[in-house]
Amino acid sequence: MVARVRRWTLVAVLAAVVLGVVWLLSGDDVEPSANVDDAVVADELPPPPPKPAEAKGARVSGIVLRDGQPVANARVSLKASTPLVTLTLDDGRFLFDDVPSGAAFLAASNAEAASEVLGPYQLTPGGAVEGVTLTLSASVKIAGRVIDLLTQKPIAGAQIVSPVSAVRTDAEGRFALTGAKAQTWLDVMAPGFLSRTEWVSLELANSGGLLELVLTPSSWIEGTVQESGVPVAAATVWGEFADGARHGARSMNVFTDKDGKFRLECGAGSYALSAVTVRGIRVKGPLVRVGVGETKTGVVLDTGDVSSATGTVTRVGQPVSGAQVMAVDALTEDVAGIATSAADGTFRFDGLSLGKYVLQVRAGPLNASAGPFEHRGDGMPWTVALSAGAELRGRVEPPSGGVVVRWRSGSWSGPSAQTVTDLEGTFRFEGLPDEPVTLDAEGPTGAATATARAGDEVVLKLKRGTVIVQLRDDTGKPISDGVIAARSIDTGTTRRQFVLAPDGVARLELAYGRWSLSLEVAGRGRSANVEVVVGEGGAQATLMLESSLAVSGRVIARGTSAPVNGARVESFAGEPGRVSRVSVLTDARGEFLLPPVPRSANLRVAREGFVDQWRRAADGPRWDVSLEPMNPGQGQRPEFEQFEGVGMTLDAREGPVRVALVSEGSPAERAGVQAGDVILAVDGQSVAGQNLNAVVARIRGPAGTPVAITFQRSGREINMTIRRKLLTL
């Protein structure tokens, strides 16, 4: 008994140390490149309101071996929504109990060896993952340096932690530690900077590889959460990133104090803010833009008028009990409420803000949507009549249970419909719309993506091909830190992977097929798209950034030459719908420093009461600006330009109306629309002879409503139904 107490005391101490120092995870925790699908992150439900634990968590158990022999006292790290650490017993076995549901990864290490990271394992309440074997092999050295995004100078005293060891950077920002030869994760943090957790693969690096890790000075959003003007304590607040390749990534959660106030740490960029009160009321906040190191104050998230909404779910005239009903905001596609239908098919949402909602209904294999419904607070019930529904059956090969299979379509709104394969590897969906749907399957043995329709019998062959990617700047210098966006040319599936690539060499594991790859680096813009064909022989690609430069200067008021404090200096790089932004504010002397931005970027200086000034970054590294005061009655340019549509940029300069660009995170991207598609008809009516503006007007419409579009691609017609939403330029 004494030995057991000592063993678990040591475990508790280790867990406390790691949790206190290491696990500063973002709300959108990223999986390793072999299994990451940023759409999966976007599909997760928002954080639920705080409530007492109900269901028991999962159990995870296994053994740690080296050279076929059990390893005692090895450290086993479990990375999930709640990270955990334990030590193996004398027989090399380990156990984690009561682990929260969701994706989890495992790794083991001791003084001189480390295992590969295994996962993701899908954990369910009361479920178990057993028989996991973590095999130790000689660890390798990880070396590099940590730099400041804004100044590009080294950061001394930054802490870097792997599942194996933890170190701090020296005065030159340099570090060296050990890790697994294959994939592992690193947690990087420093006072005054936004902490980050990223994955790194050393398999392709020379002598362990060199990393250049970029930390962003912390920005802050401060404000208040209210219910109809009354401050709310203990509300959960978070922000969802709205720019570039990181679109959809979430910040950490924070809680309001007794006065309803919150302080949210984040990186520079645009964020859609949300909150959930302790009563379970979802609060839709404003879209907020913060610059590098900026503190945005006075932000208010208010529920507005709220009331209960009720309805009934029926199928072939009979009530449906036990169905999960989600109210999805028609404007933003955020989940605003979740209810379960009673024995008589009725459901109820308490504290739902007034507005338009699309309802998602899930009952066993049936997934259906209905609406939009208008919630006016007048007590008018909603009726969701489910038909027998079209069915889609399929299987994965090789046959394996527990593989997550998702489908999405243009008319679907909110989180993707999903199921899990049975032990024979089969799956089934009911209630599919009469339109093409994209299927994605992912499991430990591989991944697959395909397009299908209801009635099809689908076989998803779980395979992964290896893509070796060289990441370079315009001079050929390796880039080790960025985000790779991979878009399937065949199905439109999009995967976004945060990568650390020693020596600028990254390895992606993608399902077989044609993919378009691009690289985005914080503050430095994007590479051009490169197409690859992934198959048994793998593929190779080089992603190269354009030339960049840091821009500094001073902003004064014309006429008085007084410095302008708090002016926003912003860089815009890329095309509409795929713009990368970074901004800073001028100081009390009117001075500013932008981090390196692409030479092709457009720069803007804006301050309330003054006329905006523009120029291109390529005009030089120094920009001294004289802002002209606005004339009385002259309107201020809005910070955000928004419209309700599907997220396509169209072009008719070369004949028929074509899709020039598909916006990131848009309904059109989810539906699988591709650049180059020709529009033939809208809602069944031909667009022949109509000008570009007339076609755009027919496609745009109220958020939450569907529009049917017929495209032509490679000589064949494709019919899609796409549900509109609120979009931001």
C-alpha positions in Angstrom: 0.0 0.0 0.0 2.9 2.4 0.8 4.5 1.8 -2.6 1.2 2.5 -4.3 0.7 5.7 -2.5 4.2 6.9 -3.3 3.8 5.9 -6.9 0.6 7.9 -7.4 1.9 10.8 -5.3 4.7 11.1 -7.8 2.3 10.9 -10.6 0.2 13.7 -9.1 3.3 15.9 -8.6 4.4 15.4 -12.2 0.9 16.1 -13.5 0.7 19.3 -11.4 4.1 20.5 -12.7 3.1 19.8 -16.3 -0.3 21.2 -16.1 1.0 24.4 -14.4 3.9 24.9 -16.8 3.2 23.2 -20.0 -0.4 22.7 -21.0 -1.4 26.2 -22.1 -3.7 25.0 -24.9 -5.7 27.0 -27.3 -9.4 26.3 -27.7 -8.8 24.9 -31.1 -6.2 22.3 -30.2 -4.4 21.1 -33.3 -3.7 17.4 -34.2 -0.5 16.2 -35.8 -0.1 16.6 -39.5 -0.9 13.0 -40.2 -4.4 13.3 -39.0 -5.3 17.0 -38.9 -8.4 18.3 -40.6 -9.2 21.8 -39.7 -12.7 21.2 -40.7 -12.9 18.8 -37.9 -12.0 21.6 -35.5 -14.6 23.9 -37.1 -17.2 21.1 -36.8 -16.8 20.8 -33.0 -19.7 22.2 -30.9 -18.9 25.4 -29.0 -17.9 25.1 -25.3 -21.0 24.1 -23.2 -22.0 26.1 -20.2 -20.3 25.1 -17.0 -22.2 22.3 -15.2 -21.5 19.5 -12.8 -19.9 16.3 -14.3 -22.5 13.8 -15.2 -21.1 10.9 -17.3 -18.0 9.1 -16.3 -15.1 9.6 -18.6 -13.2 7.1 -20.7 -10.4 4.7 -19.6 -7.1 4.5 -21.6 -4.6 1.8 -20.9 -1.6 0.2 -22.4 2.0 -0.7 -22.1 5.4 0.9 -22.8 8.1 -1.3 -24.3 11.7 -0.9 -25.5 13.4 -3.7 -27.4 10.3 -5.8 -26.7 10.7 -5.4 -22.9 8.4 -3.5 -20.5 9.7 -0.2 -19.3 9.1 0.8 -15.7 8.8 4.4 -14.6 8.4 5.7 -18.1 6.4 9.0 -18.4 3.2 8.7 -20.4 1.6 11.9 -21.7 -2.0 12.0 -22.8 -2.9 15.1 -24.8 -6.6 15.9 -24.9 -9.0 18.7 -23.8 -7.6 17.9 -20.3 -3.9 16.9 -20.6 -2.7 14.2 -18.2 0.6 12.6 -17.2 1.3 9.3 -15.5 4.2 6.8 -14.9 4.3 3.2 -15.9 4.2 0.5 -13.2 6.9 -2.2 -12.8 5.4 -4.2 -15.6 5.4 -1.3 -18.0 1.6 -0.8 -17.9 -0.2 2.5 -17.5 -3.8 3.6 -17.0 -5.7 6.9 -17.3 -9.1 6.9 -15.8 -12.1 9.3 -16.2 -10.6 11.0 -19.3 -13.0 13.6 -20.9 -14.5 12.6 -24.3 -12.9 13.8 -27.6 -9.7 13.2 -29.5 -6.7 12.1 -27.5 -3.0 11.4 -28.3 -0.4 9.4 -26.4 3.3 9.5 -26.1 5.9 8.0 -23.7 9.5 8.8 -22.8 12.2 8.2 -20.2 15.7 9.7 -19.8 17.2 8.6 -23.1 14.3 7.4 -25.3 10.9 8.5 -26.6 8.0 7.0 -28.5 6.1 8.2 -31.5 2.8 10.0 -30.9 -0.1 7.7 -31.4 -3.7 8.8 -32.1 -6.1 10.4 -32.5 -8.2 8.0 -30.3 -11.8 9.0 -30.1 -12.9 8.8 -26.5 -16.5 8.6 -25.4 -18.1 8.8 -21.9 -17.7 5.4 -20.2 -15.8 4.0 -23.2 -12.3 2.4 -23.1 -9.2 2.4 -25.3 -7.1 -0.6 -24.3 -4.0 -2.4 -25.4 -2.1 0.7 -26.6 1.6 -0.1 -27.1 4.1 2.7 -27.0 7.5 1.7 -28.2 10.5 3.7 -27.1 13.5 4.3 -29.4 16.5 6.6 -29.1 15.4 10.2 -29.0 16.9 13.0 -31.1 17.9 16.6 -30.5 15.7 19.5 -31.4 17.5 22.8 -31.7 16.4 26.3 -32.8 15.5 29.7 -31.6 12.4 31.7 -30.6 11.8 35.2 -32.1 9.3 38.1 -31.8 6.9 38.4 -34.7 6.9 42.2 -34.6 10.6 43.0 -34.1 12.0 39.7 -35.5 14.4 39.8 -32.5 15.2 36.7 -30.3 13.2 36.2 -27.1 15.3 35.2 -24.1 13.8 33.1 -21.3 11.0 31.6 -23.4 10.1 28.1 -22.3 9.8 25.1 -24.7 8.4 21.9 -23.5 8.1 18.5 -25.3 6.6 15.3 -23.9 10.3 14.4 -23.0 11.9 17.5 -21.6 11.6 21.3 -20.9 14.2 24.1 -21.5 14.4 27.9 -21.6 16.0 30.0 -24.4 19.3 31.7 -23.8 20.1 35.4 -24.4 20.1 34.8 -28.1 16.7 33.0 -28.1 18.3 29.6 -28.8 17.4 26.3 -27.3 18.1 22.6 -27.6 16.0 19.7 -26.2 15.2 16.1 -27.0 12.2 14.5 -28.6 10.9 11.6 -30.6 12.4 11.0 -34.0 8.9 11.0 -35.6 6.1 13.3 -34.5 5.9 15.1 -31.2 4.4 18.3 -29.8 6.0 21.4 -28.4 4.5 24.0 -26.0 6.1 27.4 -26.4 5.5 30.3 -24.0 7.1 33.6 -22.8 5.8 36.5 -20.7 4.0 39.1 -22.8 3.5 36.7 -25.8 0.7 34.4 -26.8 1.5 30.8 -25.9 1.2 28.1 -28.5 1.2 24.4 -28.9 2.3 22.9 -32.2 3.4 19.6 -33.7 6.8 18.9 -35.2 8.2 16.0 -37.1 12.0 15.4 -37.0 11.9 12.4 -39.3 13.0 14.4 -42.3 15.3 16.9 -40.6 19.1 16.9 -40.8 20.7 16.1 -37.5 17.5 16.8 -35.7 16.7 19.9 -37.5 16.6 23.6 -36.7 13.4 25.4 -35.8 12.6 29.1 -35.9 9.6 29.5 -33.6 7.7 32.8 -33.9 5.7 34.2 -30.9 3.1 36.9 -31.3 3.0 39.7 -28.7 -0.2 39.2 -26.7 -3.3 41.2 -27.7 -6.2 41.6 -25.4 -10.0 42.0 -25.7 -11.7 43.4 -22.6 -15.4 43.8 -22.2 -18.6 42.7 -20.5 -21.2 40.0 -20.9 -24.8 41.0 -20.3 -28.3 39.5 -20.3 -30.5 42.3 -21.5 -28.2 44.9 -20.0 -27.5 43.1 -16.7 -23.9 42.0 -16.2 -23.5 38.2 -16.0 -20.9 36.5 -13.8 -19.2 33.2 -14.6 -20.0 33.3 -18.4 -17.7 31.5 -20.7 -16.2 33.8 -23.4 -14.1 32.9 -26.5 -13.2 34.3 -29.9 -13.1 32.6 -33.3 -10.4 33.7 -35.7 -11.9 35.2 -38.9 -8.8 35.8 -41.1 -6.7 33.8 -43.5 -5.7 30.1 -43.2 -6.4 30.2 -39.4 -10.1 30.9 -40.1 -12.2 29.1 -37.5 -9.4 28.6 -35.0 -10.5 29.4 -31.4 -8.9 31.3 -28.6 -8.7 30.0 -25.1 -11.8 30.3 -23.0 -12.0 32.8 -20.2 -14.7 33.5 -17.6 -16.4 36.7 -16.5 -15.9 38.0 -13.0 -18.7 39.0 -10.6 -19.3 42.2 -12.5 -19.6 40.4 -15.8 -16.2 41.6 -17.1 -13.7 39.5 -19.0 -10.1 39.8 -20.4 -9.4 37.6 -23.3 -5.8 37.0 -24.5 -5.4 36.5 -28.3 -3.2 37.0 -31.2 -3.5 39.9 -33.7 -6.4 39.5 -36.2 -10.2 39.6 -36.5 -12.3 37.6 -34.0 -16.0 36.8 -33.8 -16.7 36.8 -30.1 -19.2 34.5 -28.4 -20.2 33.6 -24.8 -22.3 31.1 -22.9 -24.0 32.1 -19.6 -24.4 29.8 -16.7 -28.0 29.5 -17.7 -27.0 28.1 -21.0 -27.8 31.1 -23.1 -25.6 31.6 -26.1 -24.5 35.2 -26.6 -23.5 36.3 -30.1 -20.8 39.0 -29.8 -19.4 41.5 -32.3 -16.6 41.1 -34.8 -13.5 42.7 -33.3 -10.2 43.5 -34.9 -7.1 43.8 -32.8 -3.5 44.7 -33.8 -0.2 43.2 -32.6 0.0 44.0 -28.9 -3.2 46.0 -28.9 -5.7 46.0 -26.0 -9.3 46.5 -27.3 -11.6 47.8 -24.5 -15.3 48.4 -24.0 -16.6 45.4 -25.9 -20.1 44.3 -25.0 -21.7 40.9 -25.6 -25.4 41.2 -24.8 -28.1 38.6 -25.3 -30.6 41.2 -26.3 -34.2 40.0 -26.0 -34.4 36.3 -25.2 -37.3 34.0 -24.7 -38.2 30.3 -25.0 -38.7 28.6 -28.4 -40.7 25.4 -28.7 -41.5 22.9 -31.4 -42.2 19.3 -32.4 -40.3 16.7 -34.3 -42.4 14.2 -36.3 -41.6 11.5 -38.8 -44.3 10.2 -41.1 -46.9 11.9 -38.8 -45.6 10.3 -35.7 -43.7 12.0 -32.9 -39.9 11.4 -32.7 -38.6 11.1 -29.1 -34.9 11.3 -28.1 -33.9 13.4 -31.1 -31.1 15.9 -30.7 -32.2 19.3 -32.0 -29.7 22.1 -32.5 -30.7 25.7 -33.2 -28.1 27.1 -35.6 -27.9 30.9 -36.1 -28.8 31.5 -39.7 -26.4 34.5 -39.9 -23.2 33.0 -38.5 -23.9 29.2 -38.4 -23.0 29.1 -34.7 -24.9 26.6 -32.5 -27.1 28.7 -30.3 -29.0 26.0 -28.4 -29.3 22.2 -28.0 -32.5 20.4 -26.9 -33.8 16.8 -26.9 -37.2 15.9 -28.0 -39.5 14.3 -25.4 -41.7 11.2 -25.8 -44.4 13.3 -27.6 -41.8 14.8 -29.9 -41.7 18.2 -28.3 -38.6 20.2 -27.7 -37.8 23.5 -26.0 -35.0 26.1 -26.1 -34.8 28.3 -23.1 -33.3 31.8 -23.3 -32.9 31.9 -27.1 -32.1 35.3 -28.6 -34.6 36.6 -31.1 -33.5 36.0 -34.7 -33.5 33.4 -37.5 -32.4 29.8 -36.9 -31.8 26.7 -39.0 -32.6 23.5 -37.0 -30.4 20.4 -37.2 -32.1 17.2 -36.1 -30.2 14.0 -35.3 -32.0 10.8 -34.4 -29.9 7.7 -34.7 -28.6 7.5 -38.3 -31.0 10.2 -39.4 -29.5 13.7 -39.9 -31.8 16.4 -41.3 -32.1 20.2 -41.3 -35.1 22.5 -41.5 -35.7 26.2 -41.7 -34.9 29.0 -41.4 -37.3 29.7 -38.6 -38.0 33.2 -37.3 -37.9 33.4 -33.5 -39.9 36.5 -32.6 -40.7 35.7 -29.0 -44.4 35.3 -29.8 -44.6 31.7 -28.7 -45.3 30.4 -32.2 -44.1 26.7 -32.2 -41.8 25.3 -34.9 -42.7 22.1 -36.6 -40.0 19.8 -38.1 -41.6 17.1 -40.2 -39.0 14.5 -41.1 -39.6 12.4 -44.2 -38.5 8.8 -44.4 -35.4 10.4 -46.0 -32.9 9.3 -48.5 -30.3 6.8 -47.3 -26.6 6.4 -47.9 -24.8 3.3 -46.9 -21.1 2.5 -47.1 -18.1 0.8 -45.6 -14.4 1.6 -45.0 -11.6 -0.7 -46.2 -9.8 -2.2 -44.5 -12.8 -3.0 -42.3 -12.4 -1.3 -38.9 -14.6 -0.1 -36.2 -14.6 3.4 -34.6 -13.7 5.3 -37.8 -15.4 8.7 -37.8 -17.3 9.4 -41.0 -18.7 12.8 -41.7 -20.8 14.2 -44.5 -21.5 17.8 -45.5 -23.3 19.6 -48.3 -23.9 23.1 -49.4 -27.4 23.2 -47.8 -26.2 21.9 -44.5 -25.7 24.6 -41.8 -23.6 24.2 -38.7 -21.6 21.2 -37.4 -21.2 18.3 -39.9 -23.3 15.2 -39.6 -21.2 12.3 -38.5 -21.3 8.7 -37.4 -18.8 6.0 -36.4 -18.3 2.7 -38.2 -19.3 -0.6 -36.6 -16.9 -3.5 -36.1 -17.3 -4.6 -39.7 -16.4 -1.1 -40.9 -19.9 -0.2 -42.2 -21.8 3.0 -41.7 -25.2 4.5 -42.6 -26.8 7.9 -42.9 -30.5 8.7 -43.4 -32.2 12.0 -44.3 -29.7 13.2 -46.8 -30.7 16.1 -49.1 -31.2 15.5 -52.8 -27.8 16.9 -53.8 -24.1 15.8 -53.8 -22.6 15.4 -50.4 -18.9 15.1 -49.5 -17.8 12.2 -47.3 -14.7 12.3 -45.1 -13.4 9.3 -43.1 -10.4 9.3 -40.9 -9.0 6.6 -38.6 -5.6 5.3 -37.4 -5.1 3.3 -40.6 -5.8 6.1 -43.0 -8.1 8.6 -44.5 -10.5 8.9 -47.5 -12.7 11.5 -49.1 -15.3 11.1 -51.7 -18.4 12.7 -53.3 -21.7 10.7 -53.3 -25.5 11.0 -53.4 -28.2 9.4 -51.4 -28.8 5.8 -52.6 -25.2 5.2 -53.4 -23.2 2.3 -51.9 -19.9 3.9 -51.0 -16.6 2.3 -50.3 -14.0 4.5 -48.6 -10.5 3.1 -48.9 -8.5 4.3 -45.9 -5.2 5.2 -47.3 -2.7 7.9 -46.9 0.0 9.1 -49.2 3.0 11.0 -48.1 3.7 14.5 -49.4 7.2 15.9 -48.8 6.9 19.7 -48.7 9.8 22.1 -48.9 9.0 25.4 -47.3 11.0 28.4 -48.5 11.1 32.2 -48.6 11.9 34.1 -51.8 15.6 33.7 -51.3 15.4 29.9 -50.8 15.9 30.1 -47.0 14.0 27.4 -45.2 10.8 28.4 -43.3 10.1 26.2 -40.3 6.9 27.7 -38.9 3.6 28.2 -40.8 0.2 26.9 -41.8 -0.3 24.6 -44.8 -3.7 24.6 -46.4 -4.5 21.5 -48.4 -7.7 21.5 -50.6 -8.9 18.4 -52.4 -9.4 19.2 -56.0 -11.7 16.2 -56.4 -14.1 16.9 -53.5 -13.4 20.3 -52.1 -12.4 18.9 -48.7 -10.1 21.4 -46.9 -7.4 20.6 -44.4 -5.4 23.2 -42.6 -2.3 22.1 -40.7 -0.2 24.1 -38.3 3.4 22.8 -38.9 6.8 23.2 -37.5 9.2 21.9 -40.1 12.9 21.5 -39.1 15.1 22.7 -42.0 12.0 23.7 -43.9 10.9 20.2 -44.6 7.4 19.0 -43.7 5.6 15.7 -44.3 1.9 15.7 -44.9 -0.3 12.5 -44.9 -3.2 13.0 -47.2 -5.9 10.8 -48.7 -5.3 9.6 -52.2 -6.3 12.1 -54.9 -5.5 15.6 -56.3 -4.7 18.3 -53.8 -3.9 22.0 -54.0 -1.4 23.2 -51.4 -0.4 26.6 -50.1 1.6 28.0 -47.2 0.7 31.0 -44.9 3.2 32.5 -42.5 2.1 35.0 -39.8 2.6 38.5 -41.1 4.4 37.4 -44.3 1.5 36.3 -46.4 0.9 33.2 -48.6 2.6 31.2 -51.3 1.1 30.5 -54.6 -1.0 27.3 -54.9 0.8 24.1 -56.0 -1.1 21.1 -57.2 0.0 17.5 -56.3 -1.4 14.0 -57.0 -1.2 11.9 -53.9 -0.9 8.1 -54.4 1.1 5.1 -53.4 4.3 6.7 -54.6 3.7 9.8 -52.6 4.3 13.3 -53.9 6.6 16.3 -53.5 6.0 20.0 -53.5 7.8 23.3 -52.9 5.9 26.2 -51.4 7.7 29.5 -51.7 6.7 32.9 -50.2 7.1 36.1 -52.1 9.6 38.7 -50.9 8.6 40.6 -47.7 9.8 43.6 -45.8 9.1 45.3 -42.5 7.5 48.8 -42.8 7.9 51.5 -40.2 7.0 55.2 -40.1 5.2 58.0 -38.4 1.6 59.3 -38.7 0.8 63.0 -38.2 -2.2 65.2 -38.7 -2.1 67.4 -41.8 -2.2 71.1 -40.9 -1.0 70.8 -37.3 1.8 68.1 -37.7 0.7 66.7 -34.4 1.4 63.0 -33.9 -1.7 60.8 -34.3 -1.9 58.3 -31.5 -3.9 55.0 -31.9 -4.1 55.1 -35.8 -4.4 51.6 -37.2 -1.7 50.6 -39.7 -2.8 47.5 -41.5 -1.5 45.2 -44.2 -3.8 43.4 -46.7 -2.3 40.5 -48.7 -4.1 38.1 -51.0 -7.4 38.1 -52.9 -10.9 38.9 -51.7 -12.2 36.1 -49.4 -8.6 34.8 -48.8 -7.0 37.9 -47.3 -4.2 37.7 -44.7 -4.2 40.7 -42.4 -1.9 42.1 -39.8 -2.1 45.5 -38.0 -0.5 47.6 -35.4 -1.4 50.9 -33.7 0.7 54.0 -33.6 2.1 55.1 -30.2 2.0 58.5 -28.5 4.6 59.8 -30.9 2.6 58.6 -33.9 5.2 55.9 -34.7 4.6 52.4 -35.8 6.4 49.2 -36.9 4.7 46.5 -39.0 6.2 43.0 -39.0 7.5 41.7 -42.3 4.6 41.8 -44.9 4.5 40.7 -48.6 5.7 43.3 -51.0 2.5 42.9 -52.9 0.4 43.8 -49.8 -1.7 46.9 -49.7 -1.2 49.1 -46.6 -3.8 51.4 -45.0 -3.6 53.9 -42.2 -7.0 54.6 -40.6 -8.1 56.7 -37.6 -11.5 57.9 -36.7 -12.0 61.5 -37.8 -9.4 61.3 -40.6 -9.4 60.2 -44.3 -7.8 56.8 -44.8 -4.4 56.7 -46.6 -3.3 53.8 -48.8 -0.1 52.6 -50.5 1.7 49.4 -51.5 4.3 47.7 -49.3 6.6 47.5 -52.3 6.9 51.3 -52.3 9.5 51.0 -49.5 10.2 50.2 -45.8 9.5 53.7 -44.6 6.1 55.3 -44.7 5.5 58.7 -43.1 1.9 59.6 -43.3 0.0 62.9 -43.1 -3.6 62.2 -42.4 -6.2 64.7 -43.6 -9.0 65.5 -41.1 -12.5 64.6 -42.4 -14.9 67.4 -43.5 -18.1 67.8 -41.4 -20.7 65.2 -42.6 -18.1 63.1 -44.3 -18.7 59.4 -43.6 -16.3 57.1 -41.9 -15.4 53.9 -43.7 -16.8 50.8 -41.8 -14.2 48.6 -40.2 -15.9 45.5 -41.7 -17.8 45.1 -44.9 -20.4 42.3 -44.6 -23.0 40.8 -46.9 -25.3 37.7 -47.0 -24.4 35.2 -49.7 -22.5 32.0 -50.4 -18.9 33.2 -50.7 -17.9 33.2 -54.4 -16.1 35.9 -56.3 -17.4 35.8 -59.9 -15.8 37.0 -63.2 -17.4 37.4 -66.7 -14.6 39.1 -68.5 -13.9 36.1 -70.7 -17.4 35.1 -71.6 -19.7 33.1 -69.3 -19.9 33.8 -65.6 -17.2 31.8 -63.8 -16.1 31.4 -60.2 -12.8 33.2 -59.8 -12.4 32.6 -56.1 -14.0 30.7 -53.3 -13.9 32.4 -49.9 -12.4 30.5 -47.0 -14.8 29.1 -44.5 -17.8 29.9 -46.8 -20.8 27.8 -47.7 -19.5 27.6 -51.2 -16.2 26.1 -50.0 -18.2 23.6 -47.9 -20.3 22.7 -50.9 -17.2 21.9 -53.0 -17.4 24.8 -55.4 -14.1 25.3 -57.3 -12.4 28.2 -59.0 -13.1 27.8 -62.8 -16.7 26.4 -62.4 -19.1 28.0 -64.9 -22.5 29.1 -63.6 -25.3 27.9 -65.9 -28.4 28.5 -63.8 -29.7 29.9 -60.5 -32.8 28.4 -58.9 -33.5 26.5 -62.1 -33.4 29.6 -64.4 -30.7 30.0 -67.0 -28.2 32.9 -66.6 -27.5 33.0 -70.3 -27.5 36.6 -71.6 -27.4 38.1 -68.1 -24.7 40.4 -67.0 -22.4 39.8 -64.0 -24.4 42.1 -61.6 -27.7 40.4 -62.4 -26.2 36.9 -61.6 -24.7 38.2 -58.4 -28.0 39.7 -57.3 -29.8 36.3 -57.9 -27.2 34.4 -55.9 -27.2 36.7 -52.9 -30.1 36.6 -50.4 -31.1 36.4 -46.8 -28.8 34.3 -44.6 -30.2 30.8 -43.8 -32.1 30.5 -47.1 -30.9 28.1 -49.8 -30.1 28.9 -53.4 -29.8 26.2 -56.1 -27.0 26.7 -58.6 -26.1 24.6 -61.7 -22.4 24.6 -62.5 -20.4 23.2 -65.4 -17.1 21.6 -64.6 -14.9 19.8 -67.1 -17.8 19.4 -69.5 -20.4 18.0 -67.0 -23.2 19.7 -65.1 -23.2 19.7 -61.3 -26.3 20.8 -59.3 -25.6 22.2 -55.8 -27.9 23.7 -53.1 -26.0 26.2 -51.0 -27.4 27.8 -47.8 -26.4 31.5 -47.5 -24.8 33.1 -44.4 -23.4 36.4 -43.3 -19.9 36.9 -44.8 -17.2 39.4 -44.1 -14.8 40.8 -46.6 
